[in-house]
Amino acid sequence: MPTIHRIIVGTAGHIDHGKTSLIRALTGIDADRLKEEKKRGLTIDLGFAFLDLPSGKRLGIIDVPGHEKFIKNMVAGATGIDIVLLVVAADDGVMPQTREHLDIMTILGIQRGLVALTKIDLVDEDLLELALEDIREYLQGTFLADAPIIPVSSTTGEGIDKLRQKLYDIAQASPPRSAEGVFRMPIQRVFAAKGYGTVITGIPVSGSVGIGERVEILPGGVQGRVRAIQAYKEPIDQALAGHSTALNLAEVNYKILHRGMSALRPGVFSSTKLVEGEFFYLPHHKRTLCSYTQIKLHTGTSETFGKLVILDRREILPGEKGIIQIILSNPVVVGHNDRYILRLPSPPLTLGGGVLWGSSTKRWKARANSTLAYIEKKKNDFATPEGRVRFLLEEEGIALVKISSLQRLSLLDEKHFQQTLQQLLQRGDIVEIPNSHSYIAASQLKEAQEKVISQIEDFHHTHPLSWGIGFKQLQSAFSQWESTLFGHVLTSLLNAKKLKKKHNLYSLFDFSPKLTQTQNELKQKIEADFLTALFSPPRFEEVCEKYTSSPQQKREFASLFQLLCEEGTLIPLSNNLYFHQQALQKAKDLVISYLQKHPVLLSSEAKSLFSASRKFTIPLLEYLDSQGITYRQGNERRLAST
């Protein structure tokens, strides 16, 4: 089979201007495939043909219907076109569907094409010259303003070779459509082939699919396996974006599929009833366009009723652009920067169209500053893969996004996704969280850091005599964050010297408790009382009663007592007992010395060793057990290590 040139040529033009006859003359293929089309002599649905270029490559051609009743079919085919072949009959000139088709091609962003002036065998030279002038005048200001106009007759063959050569030249000069991204193919036709089963056809708009791979059909969610692939009636192993494709699917009943659905890489896309984008209102309309106008959305091969909501103004005047949201009656599948057409349901009329930025997360409030700022940012960011990935991460907020989820949302293939990630990492726009296969937007990480700093500042304000806040208490303020993310935020702040960790507490880097002389003296008195008591320390309440009388003094005492605990001067044990750290060290030394001389230490012997009651002795022994100094066997303690 010849190599496929991943470019699609599509016809456009008024009914009975000879589009199908021209395709037959150019290619030798009759694009009318329906019995009704042959009986009535007009194209009702899409027709398909191909042309072999001198380079040995094969070029796909779509023949679209010209009758206004079948505009929906025309749009379904036009969304895959790269080069337009505008067909105008010399005996008829520019007609309503000529204008509407050209409007549609313009809105869909097509920039290359040529004009075939057909049926020249039916007019004399004067009428032919008038027709040429009429077309040139009409095309001024359009993307076909400088396009070649080739007079032809499909009946006599005059001009066909010249037209074919011009078509060759334009196709050869046109770069093939990129096959980047994940596989997506809006479905144009569905049928059952004898001996094969379900077949779907269309033009992939991104990515590729091979034999044996699975595809998902949306809306609907059914999946099937690709059993065989054809392009231009020839078997191929892999379908790429930019050429007509037929997929033979196993495990799917053709009766549940229809035009307007999409064949997709499984688990990547989702259908939606809310889309947003930029809209251009065609200038020849007479009325302003208002919100909640009932419309038909054409995107890909789908046709769906909906309501138009204008977000950036009250109404759109003819020839103006606006930012819109469309509320749909049925779900559709859209990608980033898909082209679309809006038409009135009745009377059927093309209003305009533009670019969709994807699905909406919610219904937006019209003309709200927050809405417009968000939409404008999305529009700008979605212009590049880097901006799209950054935007998607920012959308997730202060949260980690797994690399697999991020790639799925980005609609990028593995190679280009990895390239995009590296560029964003090098620019510092995103941050990879170590050992998590996850990412966060740098802006969201900064916001998380600011929230933690603010939380610690508040703690310092309410606890000025404390060294800082404990890990668990601080983490509880951000319980909605993953522990991995919280840990990374803390580590990054410590590394940046914005926080410090002292006595296992977190504080601002330059913070330390500031005690007055009176507070410092009281702190020393509290410490002295516990050091003097040694193995029989007083209760908190006893010391508090000794030095305070008013509620304010009691609160201050509690803060100073807590400060002694934070600094490790006082160590809390069981039953609300606190020991001075020197007392615990001395208890450790006494027990080790005793057990180096005796095989075991009984509780009664420990009481004598500490000169303390059982109330204090047992907590001391349990503390030494917990520290790995001793271990208990019944009522005996033994040295845990020599």
N, C-alpha and C positions, 0 to 999 in steps of 0.2 A: 504493500500500500504506500502511496506517496506520503511524504512527511506533511503533517497538518500545520498550516499557518494559522495560529490561534487568533484569527480576526474574523468577525462576522459582518457580512454586507447585508443590508436590509433595504427592501423597497419601501417607498412612500409615495402617496399620490391619490388622486381622486378615483372614484369608481369608473371602470370602463376606459381608463387611459392606457390600458395595455401592459400592466405590470407583469402579469403571469405569462403573457405571450412573449414579452421581452426576455424573461428568465429562460423560457423554452428556447428562444433563438440564441441566447448566449451560451447555454449549458447543454441543450439537448434533453433537459429533464422537465417533465410536466409537473409543476408544483401543486396543481389542483389534485388532491388525493381523495376528495369526497364525491360520492355519486351525485349528490345534490348540486355541488359546485359545477360539475360537468354538464348537468341537466340545465341549470339556470344560466350558465355562462358567466358566473361571477365568483370571486373568491370570498368564502365565508370565514374560513379559519386559516391558520398559519400553514404555509407551504414551505418545503425545504428542498434545497438543491445544493450543488457544489460546482466549483470551477477549478480545473487544474492550471496552475500558473506555469509560465515558461521555466521558472526556477525548479520545477518539480514538486512544489508544495501545493497542497489542496486548500481551497478557500471555501468557507461555508457561506451560503446565501439563504436568507429568510424572505419569503414573499408574504406580505401582510395584506389583509383585506382593505379595500378602499371605501366601502359603503359605510355611511355614518352609523348604521345599526350595529356594525361589527367593530366599532372603535375599541371596545374592550379587548377583542382578540388582537387588534393591531397593537395596542399598548403592551399586551402580554409578550408579543414577539419583539417589540421595539426595545425593551429593556435589556436585550442582549446584543444590540447592534453596536458596531464600532464605526462603520462607514455607511452612509446613507446614499442610496441610489434613488434620487427624486425623479419620478416619472410624470411628465406633463404631455398631454396630447396636443399636437399642433393644431388640430381642428377645434379644440375646446379651450385651450389656455389654462390659466390659473383658476382653480375652482375652490369651493368651500373646503373640501377634504384635503386639497393641496395645502391650504393655509393651516388647517388644524393639524395635519400630519407634521408639517414643518415646525409648528409651535411645539408639538410633543417632542420631536427630535431635539429641538433647542433646549427644552427644559431638562431632557435626559442627559444633557451634557455632551452630545455628539458633536465633534468638531471637524470631521472630514467627510467629504462626499463629492458627488458629481451629479449632473442633471442629464437625463435622457429625454430628448424632445421626440416623442413617438408619433406614429401615424403620418409621417411626412408624405407618404404616397397619396394621401387624401387631400393635400393642399397644394396650391401653386406657389411659386417663388415669393410673390408679394406677401401672401398670408404667412408663409414660413418666416419671412423677415420680421413681420409684425409680431409673430409668436415669440421669436427670439428676443425682440426688444421688450416685450411684455414681461417675459421671465426675468431678464436682466434687471429691469426696473423693480420688479417685486422682490428680488433677492438682495437688493441693496440693504446693508445694515444687518444682514443675517450671516451665519457662519458659512453659507454657500455663496457669498457675494463674489468671490473670486474663483468659484468652482467652474470647471469646464462644462460647457453645454454641448452635447453631441446629438445632432439630428439623426434619427434612425427610423427604419421601417422594419418591423418584425415580419411583415408579409413578404417584402422583396429582398430583405437582407441588407439593404443599403445602410451603411454606417455602423453595422453590428461589429465588424472587426475593429473599427476605430474605437468604439465604446469599450470593447473587451480589452484593448490595449491600454486605454486610459484607466480602466479598472485595475488591470495588472499593475500599472505604475503606482497608483495610490496605495494599493495593497502592499506592494513591495516596500514602499517608503514608510509604512505604518508598523511600529514595533508590536510584536505579539503581546497579547494581554498577559499580565503577570499571573503566575500560578502560586503566588505567596498566599499565606493564610491557611485556614482549615477548610475542608471541603464543604461547599454549599451550592446546591443546584435547584433553582426554582423550577417546578415541574410544569412543562408545557402540554404534554400529552400523556395519557395512560391507556394501555390496551393489553389484551392477552394475546400472545403469539402461540400458535399451535406448536406443541412440542417443547415450548420454552416456559410458558406461563406469563407472569406479570412483567411488563416492560414499561418503564417510564423514560421520557425523553425531556431534554432541556439543554440549556447552556450553562455549565458551571461558572459561577462568578468569582470563585476563589478556591484555591487548593487543588487537591487531586484525590482520586479514589482508584483502587486497583481491584482486580479479581480476587475474591475471597474475603475482602474487607466488609465490614458491616456498615450500614447506613441507618439513620433514624429519620422517620418521616414526621414532620411537624407542619401544622397542628395535628395532634392525634397521638403521637408518641410511639407508634408501632416501629419495629425494627426488622430489617431483612438483610440477607447476605447477597453480595454482588456475585452472581453466577457467571455472567458474561457481559462484555462491553462492546458496543459498536460505535463507530464514527463514520458518517457518510457511507453507510452500508458495508463497511469493512470492519472485521474484528480487530480489537486492540486490547492490550493488557492493562492500560492505565488511561483514565480520562483526566484531562487537565482543563483548567479555566480557559475559556475563550473559544471553544469549538462545540458544535452540536454533538450531543451525546445521547446514546440509548443504553440504559442499564437494565439488564435482565435480573430480576430480584427473586430470590428464593425466600420462603417463609412469610410472604405478604400476599394477601388476596387483592387483586387489582380493583375489585368492586368497591373497596373502602378508600381508594385513592382518587384524587382529582386534581385538575389544574388549580394552581394557587397554593398548593402545599409545596414543601421544600424537602429535598433529600440532603441529609447533613451528616457530618461526623457525629457519632453518638455522644450525648452528654455535654455538648458544648453550647448549643443554642437553646433558647426557650421562646415560646410564643408570647405575645403581649397584646393587650387591648389599648395601650397608651403609647403613643410615639410623639416625638418632638423634633423640630427642625426649622429650617428657613424656607419661606414661601415667597415665590415671585408671582404677582398677579398680572396676567397678560394685559398689555396696554390697550387693546382694542375694545375692552369691556366698557360699558357705560355706567354701571352702578358701583358704588362702594361695597366692599365685602365686610360683613360684620360677624362677630362671634356667634356661635351656635347655629351657623348655616349648616344645613344637612348636605353632606357631600358623599362622593365615592372616592375612596383611596385606591389608586393603582400603584403597586410596588412589586417588583419581581414579576411574577405572573398572577398575583392575587388581586382580587377586586372586592372591596369591603366597604359597607356603609359606615358612616360615622358623623361626628359633629366636630366642627372646626372651632377652636378656641384661640383667639389672638392674644398673645401675651404682652407685647411691647407697646400696644396702642389700642385705641377704641375701634378703629376700622382701618382697612387697607384700601388705598385708592388704586385705580388701574395704573399699571406701570411701576408700582412700589413693591418693596420687599418688606416682609414682616417675620417675626418669630412666632411660631404657632405650636400648639399641642392639638393632637387629634384623638378624640375619644371614640373608639371603634366598637361596633356591635359584635364583631367576631375577631378572634385572635389572628395575628399575622406573625411571620418571622421576618425580622429586619436585621441587617448588619450595620456597621458603622459607615456613615456617609453614603447610604443607598439613595439613589435617585427615585423620585416618585412623581405622580401626576394626580391632581385633584380635578374631579369633574362634578357637575351638578347632575343629580339623578333625573330631574325633570324640570325644564326641558334638558335633554342630554347636551352638555356643553363643557368644553375644557376650560377650567378656570385658570390653571397655572400649575406650579409645582416647584420642586427644588431638591434639597438634600435633607435626608433624615439623619439625625445624630444618634439614633438608636432608640431603644425603649425608654419610657419615663419611669421613674421610681414612684411617682405619685402625681395626682392632679395638682397642677400649679395654680397659684393665685395670680390672676392677670394683673399686669402693670405694677406688681410689687417689686421694690428695689432688690430684695433678696432673690426673687425669682429671676429677674433679668441678669443679675450678677452671676448667678449660677449657670444660667443658660449660655451666657456670653463666654464664660470660662470653659464650659464643655465644648462649645463650638470651636474655640481656639485650640484647646488641648487635643481634640480628636482629629486635628489636621495632620498629626504625625503619630507614628507608633509610640515614640517616647512620651509624648504628651498624653496619649490615651492610657498607657500603663500607669503613669504618675497619677492621672485623674482617678483611675479605678482604685488605686491604693488610698488616695485621699478620701474617696467616697466611703471607704470602710471605717474611717475614723481612727480612734486610738485602739487598734486591733491588729493582730498578726494575720497575714494572708498567706496560706500555703502556696508554694510555687506552682503546684498543679492547678489550684483554683485560679490563680492569677493568670496563668497561660490560657485557661479556658475562657475567662472573661475578656481577655485581650483579643481573641480570635486570630492570634498569630500562630504560624507553624513553629516547630521546635527551634529551627535554625534562627529565624528572625526574632523570635522571642528572646533567646539567649543573647543575641547581639544587642537587642534593646535594653535588656537588664544590665548588661555590662556598661553601656553608655550612661544609663541612669545612675549606676553605682559610682562610676568615675566622676560624674558631675556632682555627686552628693545629693541627688534628688530623692533617692530612696536608701534604705538601710537594711542590710541583711542581718537577721538575728542569728548569732552563732548556734550551731547544733540543733536547729529547729526547722530548716528548709522553709523558712518563712521570711516575709519582708514587711516593712512598714514605710509609709511615706515619711521623708525627713521632716516635713512640716508637722505631721502628726506626732512624731517622736519629740519634737521640740515642744509641742503643746503638752504632751504628757510630762515632760521634764518640768515645765512651768507649773503644772498642777501639783506635782510632788513638792516642789519648792514652796509654793503657796501654802500647802498643807502643813509643812514644817514651820513656816513663818507663823502661822496661826497657833501652832502648838507652843512655840517660843513665847508668843504674846500672852497666852493663858497660863503657861508654866515657866515663868522667867527664871526660876531657881532649879530647873531641871537641865541635865546635860543634853537631853533630846528625847526622841520618841523611839520606842521599840519597833522591831521589824514587823511583828504580827499586828500591832496596833496601827502602824502606818499602812500595811497591806490591806487591812480591813476597810480603809477609806477608799480603796480602789479595787474592791472585790470583783468588779465587772471585768477587770483586766486578767488576761492569762498570767499565771505565775511566772512563766518564762519572760513575758514582756515586762512585768513589774521588776523582775530581777535585773533585766537589761537596763531599764531606766535608772535604777539605783546605781548600778555599776558605772554607767556612762556619766552620771553626775559626780560620783566619787573620783573617777579618772579625770574629769574636767576641773576638779577642785572647787566644785560648787557646794558639795556636801562633804562632811567627814563623819567617820564612824569612831566613836570613843565610848568605852565602857559598854560595848554592844548596843549603843544608841546612835541614832542618826540626827545630825544637826547641820545647820548652815556652816559653811567652812570656817568662817571667822567668829562663830558664836562660842561663848562660854558664859556660865552663870556669873552674874555680878552681884556679890553680897555686900550689904552695908557692914559697918564695923559691928553693929549690934547683932546682926544676923550671923556674922562670922564667929562672934564670941559664943552665941547660943549653940551653934554647930559644934564648937570645940567642947562645950559643956556636955552635950549629948554624947559625943564620942567618949569623953572621959568617964562618964557614968557606966557605959558598957564595958570599957576596958578595965575599969576598977572591979566591976562585978565578975569579970572573966567568965567562969563556967556556970554562973548563976545569974544571968543577965535579967534586968528588970523588963517588965512588959511595956509595950509602947504607951499604953494608957497611963501607967505610973509616971513615966518620965514626962509625958505631956502635961499631966496635972501638976507636976513639980514646977514647971517653968511657964505655964500659961494660965490665963484667967478669962480672957475675952475670946469670942469666936474668931476674931481677926488673928489673934495670937496663935490660936489652935491651927488655923489654916496655914500660917507661916511656919509653925513647928512641923506640920505634916510635910511641907515642901522641903524643909531642911533635912528631915529624917529620910525622905525619899532620895535626896541628893547623896546622903551618906551611903545609901544602898546602891545607887547608880555607880558611885565611885569605887564600890567594892569594900568600903570600910566596914559596913555592917552587912552580914550575910543572913538572909531569912532561911530558917529551917522549919520543921513541922510545928503545928499547934501555935502558930503566930509567935514563934520565938525568933529572936534576932541575936546573933553572936558577933562580937568584934572579930575581924579577920585574924587578928593576932591571937585571939583565944582559940580559934580553930587550928591555927598553925601550932600552937603550944600543945593542944590536945593531940594532934597528929604526932608530934615529937615524943610525947609521953607514952603513947600507945606503942609506937614503933620500938622505943627503948625497952618497954616492959616485955614485949613479945620476942625481942631478941634474947631475952634471958629466960622466958617462960614459954612453954608450948602453946598455952591458951590463955585467954582473958575472959573471966566471967563478968556478968553484969554487976554483981556485988563488988567484985574487985575494982571494976571501973569507977564505981561510986566513990570508993576510997581514993582512987588515983586522981580523980577530978575534985574531990572534996565537994561533991554536989549531990543533990537528991536525984532520985530516979526520973523525976520530971525533966531534968536537964541531961542526965546521963544517956538515956536511951536515944534522944534525938542526935546527940553527939556521936554515939556509936553508929547509928544509921547513916549519918553524914560520911563517916570514915569508910563505911561499906560502899556508899555510892561513889566515892572517889577512888575506889580500887585499892585502898590501903589495907583493909581487912575484909574478911568474909565470915559469914555467920554459919555455925553448925549447932542447931539447937539453941542453947543458952551460952554457947562459947564463941569467941572470936579468935580467929587465927590470922597470922600475917599473910597477906595475899601474895607478896613477892619479897624476895630477899634483897 
